[in-house]
Amino acid sequence: MFTNPQLQAEIEGTCTRCHASLGRFAGLMNGQEDYSIEEMLQDSVALDGVSCLSCHRQAPQPETALHTGRLFFDEANWAFGQYSSPLVTPMALATGYIPEFAAHTSDSKLCAACHSLVTPTVDLDGNLTGEDFVEQATWHEWLNSSYSTNNTTCQDCHLPKVENQLIRLAVGLDTPPRPDFRLHTLAGGNTTMLKILRDNNETLGIVAGDAEFNETIAATMDNLQNKSLTMQLEEIDRTGDSIFVSLKLGNITGHKLPSGYPARRMTVNLVARDNLGNEIFRSGGFNNEYYVVNEDSPFEPHYQIISEEEQVQIYEMVMGDVENNRTTVLTRADSHLKDNRLVPLGFSTTSIVYDTTEIVLNIPDPDFNHDPAEGSGTDIVYYHIPTNNFNGPVEITAEVYFQSLPPIFLQDILEINTEEITHFAEMFSTADKTPVLMKAQIIDVDEYVGVEEKENYNIRVIANLRGSYDVYSDRPLLMDIYSIAGQKVDSRKLQSGKNAWDGNFASGTYILVFSEKEGRFK
């Protein structure tokens, strides 16, 4: 609203739809035309934020797609839940709300309206362009995944069931115990903001104490480190001047990784060290203020191959304004300049919601979500590490870090001089902004001892018109076939004489590596 004050009512109305949903709904029911931030600050119901009834008062969802806080609250005093034949009297007497079974409370669509945000675009002069921008589409990402077809809902991860236990509805009342009780942990991935709220709870008037915040922070860390990402670091080859490794990352969440607010990002740090611990190559890392070292301006592109220390793989969504310049102002967002966030398992470019979940890469990357076919939810980064003629053993470490509030995203807003931003800047300056280490893996690469020359080998590869090849060898050998990026695509055992090879690959350049017990050569 500081950039486009003429749209203050529309902007604040969009924010309060989800962040103060009950207060806003009550205000509109009482005849207000809209609901502002100022009204929210005077409303104790609104200041509860996303409390119980924000979800449990919502009526069964319509068939139309939900987004941008278009919530459908039931006007009767129902409180919907997952259990049939609920015990009515205790809750009705204590709260005035009548518990009622409703199947839609277990449906991912209940989360849709607030976890799909589509906003109108404003140009640099403050005029509406008539276009819309998808700031986040977490529910749509779930729809474009295998989770939406295998009966795994948002609730299964963010409201996990208590397994193998029966829960009684009320102590002392003769009611049958209930299975599959859901814990309302609602943990996501933003540890930084949770720590800021915890460390300033008295100033902010927050009732929850350190113990409650620490429990949620621990659940959030568990999500990030154990329930989000897989990693596989492998050596491909080593020559006299280079080491070739691949890093395969896999998304095991039901949405893009990271998802939600576009500040969130994952950064890959890869370091090669000699046997004395000295660095011989580094891609990634953070400085003392947690900016990514060597990050390009206005943003770092996506890479399939990294061969220089100035190249860093960052998985993120970058917003662009009407002139295709990077922006962090939501109202100015017009396009996605980059979106290489890891997509979920089963993600497809032919999905009916692909228009809101599009992959935006600056280069062709044939293995992105294709390992081997579309829908793998993975990406492979190939590192060509120069060794500067060092032939000794090398230790390679790969790490993936998560940042929910990277300083590069906040630097513009922190320059605005208002009471609220100044207060946040003070809290942020003393906050624990350490990026979260999600995954790490170390491999050891043996010393390079050279390749024995075999001048007397006789190998011929002859291409046939039908797309196959004949490989002639004067002795049994192993033939490995690599793409130009260094990815192994096939392996064949050759016998002496003629060997038929179908070679059914896409057009391009491939490297054939022949080996036997005594050595290897290309």
VMD Tcl script that draws the C-alpha trace (Angstrom):
set ca {
  {0.00 0.00 0.00}
  {3.06 2.27 0.35}
  {3.83 1.85 -3.36}
  {0.20 2.18 -4.48}
  {-1.68 4.14 -1.75}
  {-4.62 4.71 -4.10}
  {-5.33 0.97 -3.84}
  {-5.11 0.78 -0.05}
  {-8.66 -0.48 0.46}
  {-8.28 -3.25 -2.12}
  {-4.85 -4.30 -0.82}
  {-5.90 -4.37 2.84}
  {-9.12 -6.18 1.96}
  {-7.10 -8.90 0.22}
  {-4.79 -9.30 3.21}
  {-7.55 -9.45 5.82}
  {-9.56 -12.06 3.92}
  {-7.18 -14.75 5.17}
  {-5.03 -13.24 7.90}
  {-8.03 -11.87 9.83}
  {-10.79 -13.94 8.27}
  {-13.21 -14.14 11.23}
  {-12.98 -10.45 12.06}
  {-13.50 -9.51 8.44}
  {-16.43 -11.89 8.04}
  {-18.10 -10.53 11.18}
  {-17.55 -6.98 9.97}
  {-19.13 -7.66 6.60}
  {-22.04 -9.47 8.28}
  {-22.58 -6.33 10.37}
  {-22.89 -4.16 7.28}
  {-19.33 -2.92 6.69}
  {-18.41 -2.41 3.06}
  {-14.85 -3.64 3.57}
  {-12.41 -4.43 6.33}
  {-9.15 -2.53 6.82}
  {-5.94 -3.09 8.73}
  {-6.92 -0.30 11.14}
  {-10.20 -2.07 11.86}
  {-8.33 -5.33 12.32}
  {-6.05 -3.80 14.95}
  {-9.09 -2.79 17.02}
  {-10.80 -6.18 16.69}
  {-9.94 -8.91 19.22}
  {-11.55 -11.57 17.01}
  {-9.41 -10.53 14.06}
  {-6.27 -10.44 16.17}
  {-6.74 -14.15 16.88}
  {-5.59 -14.61 13.29}
  {-6.31 -17.99 11.73}
  {-8.05 -19.50 14.73}
  {-10.15 -22.66 14.98}
  {-13.33 -21.34 13.36}
  {-11.43 -19.90 10.39}
  {-11.50 -23.47 9.07}
  {-14.28 -25.14 11.03}
  {-16.94 -22.51 10.16}
  {-16.39 -22.89 6.44}
  {-19.32 -24.38 4.59}
  {-19.00 -27.21 2.04}
  {-16.97 -25.87 -0.84}
  {-18.50 -24.95 -4.22}
  {-17.39 -26.62 -7.42}
  {-15.63 -23.49 -8.70}
  {-11.92 -23.06 -8.06}
  {-11.15 -21.16 -4.89}
  {-8.42 -18.56 -4.48}
  {-7.45 -15.23 -2.92}
  {-9.41 -15.48 0.30}
  {-12.82 -16.20 -1.21}
  {-14.00 -18.03 1.89}
  {-17.48 -19.45 2.30}
  {-18.46 -19.18 5.96}
  {-21.70 -20.75 7.09}
  {-23.94 -18.16 8.77}
  {-25.51 -20.67 11.18}
  {-23.79 -21.56 14.44}
  {-22.29 -24.76 13.06}
  {-18.74 -25.88 13.73}
  {-17.88 -28.54 11.13}
  {-15.61 -31.46 11.90}
  {-14.48 -34.89 10.76}
  {-16.44 -37.11 13.17}
  {-19.98 -38.35 12.64}
  {-22.44 -38.19 15.55}
  {-20.45 -35.61 17.53}
  {-21.15 -34.96 21.20}
  {-23.12 -31.72 21.01}
  {-23.83 -30.53 24.55}
  {-20.34 -29.72 25.97}
  {-19.28 -27.63 22.96}
  {-22.66 -25.93 22.59}
  {-22.71 -24.90 26.24}
  {-19.10 -23.73 26.27}
  {-18.98 -21.89 22.95}
  {-22.47 -21.54 21.52}
  {-21.47 -23.51 18.42}
  {-23.09 -26.79 17.38}
  {-20.59 -29.45 16.22}
  {-21.61 -31.07 12.95}
  {-20.02 -33.75 10.81}
  {-18.86 -32.53 7.37}
  {-16.72 -34.55 4.99}
  {-15.27 -31.42 3.40}
  {-13.15 -30.73 6.51}
  {-10.93 -33.64 5.43}
  {-10.65 -32.40 1.84}
  {-7.61 -30.45 0.59}
  {-9.98 -27.99 -1.02}
  {-10.67 -26.57 2.43}
  {-7.17 -25.05 2.23}
  {-7.56 -23.74 -1.31}
  {-8.96 -20.26 -0.84}
  {-6.04 -18.99 1.26}
  {-3.27 -21.05 -0.32}
  {-3.89 -19.87 -3.88}
  {-3.30 -16.15 -4.27}
  {-4.04 -14.38 -7.56}
  {-3.75 -10.59 -7.56}
  {-4.27 -7.80 -10.14}
  {-1.18 -6.26 -11.72}
  {-0.40 -2.56 -11.38}
  {2.07 -0.81 -13.70}
  {4.88 1.48 -12.56}
  {2.53 4.49 -12.70}
  {0.04 2.85 -10.38}
  {-2.53 1.92 -13.04}
  {-4.29 -1.44 -13.15}
  {-3.28 -3.29 -16.31}
  {-6.21 -5.70 -16.40}
  {-3.87 -8.67 -15.97}
  {-3.54 -10.98 -12.99}
  {-0.51 -12.53 -11.32}
  {-0.22 -15.86 -9.50}
  {1.76 -15.07 -6.35}
  {1.29 -18.54 -4.90}
  {-0.65 -21.62 -5.94}
  {0.08 -24.23 -3.30}
  {-3.30 -25.93 -3.69}
  {-2.99 -25.95 -7.48}
  {0.48 -27.49 -7.12}
  {-1.11 -30.24 -5.03}
  {-3.73 -30.77 -7.74}
  {-0.87 -31.11 -10.25}
  {0.73 -33.98 -8.34}
  {0.29 -37.67 -7.64}
  {-0.85 -36.82 -4.10}
  {-4.20 -35.54 -5.37}
  {-4.92 -38.91 -6.99}
  {-3.65 -41.26 -4.27}
  {-5.81 -39.87 -1.45}
  {-3.01 -37.97 0.32}
  {-4.40 -34.63 1.46}
  {-2.92 -31.43 2.85}
  {-4.31 -32.48 6.23}
  {-2.33 -35.74 6.17}
  {0.94 -33.79 6.44}
  {-0.01 -30.59 8.24}
  {-2.56 -32.13 10.63}
  {-1.02 -35.57 11.17}
  {-3.12 -38.37 12.65}
  {-2.44 -39.86 16.06}
  {-1.70 -43.43 15.03}
  {-2.81 -46.52 16.98}
  {-4.57 -44.54 19.71}
  {-8.22 -43.96 20.52}
  {-9.27 -40.53 21.78}
  {-12.31 -39.92 23.99}
  {-14.34 -36.81 23.21}
  {-14.94 -35.78 26.80}
  {-13.76 -37.13 30.12}
  {-16.48 -38.74 32.24}
  {-19.04 -39.01 29.43}
  {-20.03 -42.37 27.99}
  {-18.99 -41.87 24.38}
  {-17.19 -44.26 22.06}
  {-13.50 -43.43 21.58}
  {-12.52 -41.97 18.21}
  {-9.69 -43.14 15.94}
  {-7.49 -41.02 13.66}
  {-7.51 -37.91 15.82}
  {-5.58 -35.14 14.04}
  {-2.93 -33.05 15.75}
  {-3.29 -29.41 14.74}
  {0.44 -28.72 14.48}
  {0.00 -26.89 11.15}
  {3.76 -26.68 10.78}
  {5.20 -25.30 7.54}
  {8.73 -24.13 6.79}
  {9.18 -20.63 8.24}
  {11.38 -21.00 11.32}
  {12.73 -17.45 11.02}
  {9.37 -15.76 11.59}
  {8.47 -18.17 14.38}
  {11.69 -17.24 16.18}
  {11.01 -13.51 15.69}
  {7.52 -13.92 17.20}
  {8.88 -16.01 20.08}
  {11.67 -13.59 20.91}
  {9.35 -10.57 20.82}
  {6.15 -12.08 22.20}
  {5.75 -9.56 25.01}
  {6.29 -6.56 22.74}
  {3.83 -7.98 20.22}
  {1.28 -8.95 22.84}
  {1.44 -12.66 22.03}
  {0.11 -14.97 24.75}
  {2.00 -18.10 23.64}
  {5.28 -18.65 25.47}
  {8.68 -20.05 24.54}
  {7.64 -23.66 25.10}
  {4.76 -23.44 22.61}
  {6.87 -21.67 20.01}
  {9.75 -24.11 20.44}
  {7.40 -27.04 19.88}
  {6.20 -25.55 16.60}
  {9.74 -24.63 15.56}
  {10.83 -28.23 16.19}
  {7.94 -29.53 14.05}
  {8.88 -27.06 11.32}
  {12.51 -28.18 11.40}
  {11.33 -31.78 11.15}
  {9.36 -30.88 8.02}
  {12.33 -29.19 6.41}
  {14.96 -31.79 7.28}
  {13.03 -35.06 7.17}
  {9.85 -34.62 5.11}
  {10.75 -32.36 2.19}
  {13.86 -33.33 0.22}
  {15.98 -36.26 -0.92}
  {19.59 -35.96 -2.05}
  {21.97 -38.20 -4.00}
  {25.55 -37.06 -4.70}
  {27.57 -39.29 -7.05}
  {30.96 -39.25 -8.77}
  {30.71 -39.61 -12.54}
  {34.32 -39.40 -13.68}
  {37.72 -37.87 -13.00}
  {40.35 -36.65 -15.44}
  {43.71 -34.97 -15.04}
  {42.13 -31.54 -14.58}
  {38.48 -32.09 -13.55}
  {36.12 -34.06 -11.33}
  {32.60 -34.71 -12.60}
  {29.79 -35.27 -10.08}
  {26.00 -35.25 -10.21}
  {23.65 -34.00 -7.50}
  {20.10 -35.33 -7.72}
  {17.47 -33.59 -5.58}
  {13.95 -34.91 -5.11}
  {10.81 -33.21 -3.81}
  {8.79 -35.40 -1.41}
  {6.17 -32.80 -0.50}
  {2.74 -32.41 -2.12}
  {3.55 -29.01 -3.66}
  {6.48 -27.11 -5.10}
  {9.57 -26.90 -2.93}
  {9.73 -24.30 -1.57}
  {6.10 -23.20 -1.86}
  {4.03 -20.27 -0.68}
  {5.32 -16.73 -0.25}
  {7.82 -16.00 -3.06}
  {10.65 -14.93 -0.74}
  {11.33 -18.57 0.09}
  {14.28 -20.25 -1.59}
  {16.66 -23.21 -1.44}
  {20.37 -22.75 -2.16}
  {22.82 -25.51 -3.04}
  {26.34 -25.23 -1.63}
  {28.93 -27.62 -3.06}
  {32.54 -27.60 -1.84}
  {35.55 -29.69 -2.90}
  {38.49 -29.97 -0.48}
  {41.89 -31.60 -0.80}
  {43.26 -34.12 1.71}
  {44.50 -31.25 3.93}
  {41.07 -29.61 4.09}
  {41.92 -26.77 1.70}
  {39.11 -25.66 -0.61}
  {39.81 -26.21 -4.29}
  {36.28 -25.35 -5.49}
  {33.16 -23.76 -3.99}
  {29.76 -23.08 -5.50}
  {27.44 -21.26 -3.07}
  {27.79 -20.19 0.54}
  {26.66 -17.21 2.62}
  {28.36 -14.06 3.84}
  {28.01 -12.65 7.36}
  {24.62 -11.10 6.51}
  {23.35 -14.33 4.89}
  {23.41 -13.08 1.32}
  {24.37 -15.83 -1.15}
  {27.99 -15.41 -2.23}
  {28.39 -14.71 -5.97}
  {24.65 -14.34 -6.56}
  {23.98 -12.58 -9.86}
  {21.93 -9.40 -10.13}
  {19.00 -9.14 -10.65}
  {18.80 -12.90 -9.99}
  {20.78 -16.09 -10.43}
  {19.73 -18.16 -13.46}
  {18.91 -21.85 -13.34}
  {21.74 -24.25 -14.18}
  {21.99 -27.78 -15.50}
  {25.80 -27.73 -15.46}
  {27.94 -25.76 -13.00}
  {31.61 -25.41 -13.85}
  {32.56 -22.08 -12.26}
  {32.50 -20.83 -8.67}
  {30.38 -17.83 -9.72}
  {27.55 -20.21 -10.65}
  {25.17 -21.13 -7.81}
  {22.00 -23.19 -7.99}
  {19.11 -21.40 -6.25}
  {15.61 -22.84 -6.40}
  {13.13 -19.96 -6.21}
  {10.34 -18.00 -7.85}
  {11.27 -14.50 -9.07}
  {8.58 -11.91 -9.79}
  {8.86 -9.48 -12.69}
  {7.07 -6.15 -13.25}
  {5.52 -4.88 -16.51}
  {9.00 -4.02 -17.82}
  {10.35 -7.48 -16.94}
  {12.52 -6.15 -14.13}
  {12.70 -8.04 -10.87}
  {10.32 -6.79 -8.20}
  {9.44 -7.74 -4.64}
  {6.30 -5.57 -4.67}
  {3.34 -7.89 -5.09}
  {1.04 -5.32 -6.71}
  {3.67 -4.70 -9.40}
  {4.14 -8.39 -10.18}
  {3.22 -9.17 -13.78}
  {5.19 -12.30 -14.74}
  {7.44 -15.05 -13.43}
  {11.00 -14.32 -14.53}
  {12.11 -17.60 -12.99}
  {10.43 -20.52 -11.28}
  {12.74 -23.50 -10.97}
  {11.36 -24.67 -7.64}
  {11.28 -28.45 -7.41}
  {7.87 -29.70 -8.51}
  {6.03 -32.51 -6.71}
  {5.87 -36.14 -7.78}
  {3.47 -36.60 -10.67}
  {3.69 -32.97 -11.85}
  {2.70 -32.57 -15.51}
  {2.85 -29.77 -18.06}
  {-0.46 -31.06 -19.48}
  {-2.37 -30.58 -16.21}
  {-5.44 -28.35 -16.32}
  {-3.80 -26.16 -13.64}
  {-0.41 -25.85 -15.34}
  {-1.18 -22.22 -16.22}
  {-0.94 -21.37 -12.50}
  {1.93 -23.77 -11.69}
  {4.21 -23.19 -14.69}
  {7.91 -24.09 -14.67}
  {10.03 -21.12 -15.83}
  {13.66 -21.96 -16.66}
  {16.11 -19.76 -18.54}
  {17.80 -22.75 -20.24}
  {16.68 -26.13 -21.57}
  {17.06 -28.71 -18.81}
  {15.86 -32.07 -20.13}
  {16.16 -33.88 -16.80}
  {14.16 -31.33 -14.76}
  {11.16 -33.40 -13.57}
  {12.18 -36.04 -16.16}
  {14.10 -38.89 -14.55}
  {13.54 -40.79 -16.69}
  {10.02 -39.63 -17.57}
  {7.95 -36.58 -16.69}
  {6.61 -36.50 -13.16}
  {9.73 -37.58 -11.24}
  {9.74 -34.47 -9.01}
  {13.53 -34.32 -9.30}
  {16.33 -32.23 -10.74}
  {19.94 -33.22 -11.45}
  {22.75 -30.65 -11.33}
  {26.06 -31.64 -12.93}
  {29.23 -30.15 -11.46}
  {32.40 -29.99 -13.54}
  {34.96 -29.21 -10.85}
  {38.37 -27.93 -11.98}
  {41.17 -29.41 -9.87}
  {44.01 -27.18 -11.14}
  {46.23 -30.24 -11.67}
  {45.73 -31.49 -8.10}
  {45.62 -35.28 -8.42}
  {45.27 -36.32 -4.77}
  {42.09 -37.54 -3.02}
  {39.25 -35.02 -2.81}
  {36.30 -34.73 -0.42}
  {33.14 -33.23 -1.90}
  {30.35 -31.88 0.30}
  {26.90 -30.92 -0.97}
  {24.45 -29.01 1.21}
  {20.97 -27.61 0.59}
  {19.85 -24.64 2.70}
  {16.39 -23.12 3.11}
  {15.70 -19.42 3.69}
  {12.20 -18.12 4.37}
  {13.22 -14.44 4.61}
  {16.44 -13.96 2.63}
  {17.86 -10.45 3.02}
  {17.94 -9.90 -0.77}
  {14.12 -10.06 -0.76}
  {13.68 -7.70 2.19}
  {16.21 -5.01 1.30}
  {13.71 -2.88 -0.65}
  {10.92 -2.92 1.92}
  {13.30 -2.20 4.81}
  {14.19 1.10 3.14}
  {10.60 2.37 3.60}
  {10.24 4.62 6.62}
  {7.07 3.77 8.53}
  {6.50 2.94 12.19}
  {5.54 -0.65 11.41}
  {8.48 -1.35 9.10}
  {10.93 0.32 11.47}
  {9.65 -1.92 14.29}
  {9.99 -5.02 12.13}
  {13.47 -3.94 11.00}
  {14.56 -3.69 14.64}
  {13.28 -7.21 15.36}
  {14.78 -8.59 12.16}
  {18.18 -7.06 12.84}
  {18.57 -9.11 16.03}
  {16.80 -12.24 14.76}
  {18.40 -15.61 14.14}
  {18.53 -15.54 10.34}
  {20.72 -18.64 9.98}
  {19.60 -20.61 6.90}
  {18.23 -24.06 7.73}
  {20.38 -26.96 6.57}
  {17.89 -29.33 4.96}
  {20.20 -32.06 3.63}
  {23.94 -32.73 3.36}
  {26.05 -35.48 1.85}
  {29.79 -36.11 1.57}
  {31.60 -38.33 -0.92}
  {35.29 -39.14 -1.29}
  {36.91 -39.10 -4.72}
  {40.01 -41.25 -5.08}
  {43.28 -39.82 -6.32}
  {43.79 -39.59 -10.05}
  {46.39 -42.04 -11.30}
  {46.06 -41.42 -15.00}
  {44.86 -43.60 -17.83}
  {46.97 -46.30 -19.38}
  {47.25 -45.82 -23.13}
  {46.15 -48.78 -25.23}
  {47.34 -47.96 -28.71}
  {46.83 -51.51 -29.93}
  {43.06 -51.50 -29.23}
  {40.92 -51.81 -32.32}
  {37.41 -50.38 -31.84}
  {35.06 -49.16 -34.55}
  {31.56 -47.71 -34.23}
  {29.53 -47.76 -37.44}
  {26.13 -46.01 -37.73}
  {23.40 -47.71 -39.72}
  {20.63 -45.92 -41.57}
  {17.95 -47.54 -39.41}
  {19.25 -45.73 -36.31}
  {21.26 -48.58 -34.84}
  {25.03 -49.03 -34.53}
  {27.54 -51.81 -34.98}
  {30.42 -51.75 -32.51}
  {33.49 -53.82 -33.42}
  {36.04 -54.62 -30.73}
  {39.12 -56.84 -30.77}
  {38.49 -57.93 -27.17}
  {35.75 -57.97 -24.46}
  {35.16 -54.48 -23.04}
  {32.63 -52.46 -21.07}
  {31.17 -49.50 -22.97}
  {29.57 -46.66 -20.93}
  {27.66 -43.94 -22.80}
  {27.42 -40.43 -21.31}
  {25.54 -37.33 -22.41}
  {27.61 -34.22 -23.01}
  {26.44 -33.07 -19.54}
  {28.14 -36.08 -17.99}
  {25.01 -38.13 -17.24}
  {25.34 -41.88 -17.87}
  {22.56 -42.89 -20.27}
  {23.50 -46.50 -21.07}
  {26.06 -49.25 -20.42}
  {26.88 -52.28 -22.60}
  {29.18 -55.30 -22.35}
  {31.04 -55.84 -25.63}
  {32.25 -59.18 -26.89}
  {35.11 -59.69 -29.32}
  {33.91 -59.00 -32.83}
  {30.65 -57.38 -33.90}
  {28.19 -56.04 -31.29}
  {24.75 -54.73 -32.26}
  {23.66 -51.57 -30.38}
  {20.27 -49.94 -30.91}
  {21.49 -46.51 -29.67}
  {17.96 -45.16 -29.45}
  {18.84 -41.72 -28.03}
  {17.86 -38.16 -28.81}
  {20.11 -36.40 -31.30}
  {23.19 -34.83 -29.75}
  {26.80 -35.43 -28.75}
  {27.65 -38.45 -26.59}
  {30.86 -39.65 -24.96}
  {31.77 -43.35 -25.20}
  {34.00 -44.66 -22.41}
  {35.57 -48.10 -22.89}
  {37.10 -49.93 -19.97}
  {38.68 -53.19 -18.97}
  {40.42 -54.42 -15.84}
  {43.71 -52.67 -16.62}
  {42.39 -49.19 -17.38}
  {39.93 -47.02 -19.25}
  {39.99 -44.67 -22.22}
  {37.62 -42.55 -24.37}
}
mol new
graphics top color blue
foreach p $ca { graphics top sphere $p radius 0.5 }
foreach p [lrange $ca 0 end-1] q [lrange $ca 1 end] { graphics top cylinder $p $q radius 0.2 }
display resetview
